[in-house]
Amino acid sequence: MQSSKKIVVLGHFGVGKTSLIRRFVTDTFSDNYKVTIGVHITKKVVEISPDDTISLILWDLEGTDDIESIRNAYLLGTHGVVFVFDITRPSTFQHLNNDLKIVSSKIPNVPFLVVGNKTDLVAPSELKSVFDENNISVDFFTSAKTGDAVNDLFSKLANQLVSDA
């Protein structure tokens, strides 16, 4: 049996949303940075078990520093959220808890994963101390460049969506 689920991938400008999706869908990475304007939609089928697959419809929303300004039309029908920030740019996570509250109020009752991207640019010990000091809860630390934890992230979300169905 196969179902389709809409996943919204959002966060500030330049945090690596498009690169994470590209790594997951095509297992590639490009240093060529192109700004997403509006929304870009991609699909990938994930096998949950031999008898069960799920089609993830990935909505790559343009980055914004004002999370409240996200168009509500982009959020309609969302089944899951991936909120991405750049671990090397504090401006993308300084107000993370408030940003998450805003998104949760717009899209209540859906699985929500918080992702710190670009781990290839920071030492693991430095990473942990920054987030422990700032009381920030993160579900995954990823690197779109190396592929580290990218498949795990989307696999976890897919499994959550199947178990919630």
N, C-alpha and C positions, 0 to 999 in steps of 0.2 A: 504494500500500500504506500502511496506517495501523497504527501500534502505539501502545500506551498505556504510559506510564512514570510511576511515582510519584516526585514530588519533595517532599522535606521542607524546609520553610522554617523555620529556627529561629534563636534568639538571645535576648538578655535582654529584659526588659519594656520596652515603649515605644520600640523601635528602628525601627519602621516596617515590620514584616513584613507586616501586613495591608494597609497602604497601598501597599506595592510590588506585592502581588498584585492589589489592586483596580486600580491604574494599568495593570498589564499586561493584565488580563482585560477590564476595561470602559473603560479610558482615562479614569478619573475619579479625583478626589482629594477627600477631606473632612477638614476640621479637627476634626470630631467624633471624639473619641477614645473608643473602646469596647474594653475589655480582652477579648482572646480567652480563653475558658475551655475547656480541653481542646484540641480541634482543630476547625478549620473546613476543609472540603474544597471546592475549586473546580476547574474543568476549563477548559482552553483548547487548541484544536487549532492547531498551528503548521505552516505549510507549509515544508518543507525544500527541495523542488524541485517542479516541476509534477506529478511522479508519486509524490511521497513526502510524507506528513504524519505528524506525531506528536501524540498527545493527551497533554498534560501534566496529570497529576492532582496538583494542588498542595495539599499538606497544610500548613496554617498552624498551627503548634504554639504553644500558649500560651507566653509569655515566662517565663523563669526566670533567677534569678541563680546558680543551682546547676545547671550543665549536666548533671552526673552524675544529677540527679533526673528527667531526661526518661524518660518511660515507654517501656520497650523495645518494648511492643506497638505504639506509634506508629511505630516505626522499621522494623518487619518489612516486607520486600519493597521497601525503598527502592532506587530506581535512581539518584538524584542528590540532592545536598544544596546548599542555599543558606544560608550562615551570615551573618546580618545583624548589624551593630553600628551604633551611632549615633556619627557622627564628632564630635558636640558633647559627648558624655558619656564621658570617659575610663573611667569604671567599666565601660562595656560593651566596652572593648577592652584594658584593662590586662592581663588574663589571657587574651588571645585565643589565643596559641599553645598554652597549656594546654587551653583549651576545645576547640580544634580537635583536639588529641590525643585527648581524651576521646570526642568524636564519631566520629573516625576509628576508634577501637578498637571502638565499638559498631556502626558501619556501615563495615566495611573494603571497599576495592576498588570504590568508586563515585565518579563525578565529583563534585567538591567545589568550589564557588565561594564566595569570601569577599567580602562586599559591605559597603562603608562607605556608609551612607545619610545623607541630609539635607545634601547638598552645597550646597543653596540657602542654608544658614545660615553658611557659612564661606568665607573668601577662599581661592582655589586655592593661593597661595603658602604660606599658613599650614598648609593641609592637608598638603601634601607634606612640609614640615619636621617636623611631628609624627610622621608615620609613618616617615620616614627615621631620625629620632632613636631611635625605639622598635623599630626593626628588625621592622616589621610588613609582611607581604606581603598586598596586597589585589588581587583580580582586577578589581573594578569599584567606582567611586565613583558613587553614584546619588542622584537626588532623586525620591522618589515624588510630591512636590508639583509639580515642573515636568515630570516625566517623563524627565529627563535620564538616558540610558544604561539605562533600565529594559528596553526591548525588546531592546537589545543583550545584556544579561545573560541573559535567558531564551532568546534565539536561540542564543547561544553554547552554553548548556547543552543545548538541544535537538539541536544539531548534534553535540555530543560524544556524546550518547546514541545517535544514529543511527550514528555512525562506530564506536562501541564494540560495536554489535550484531552 
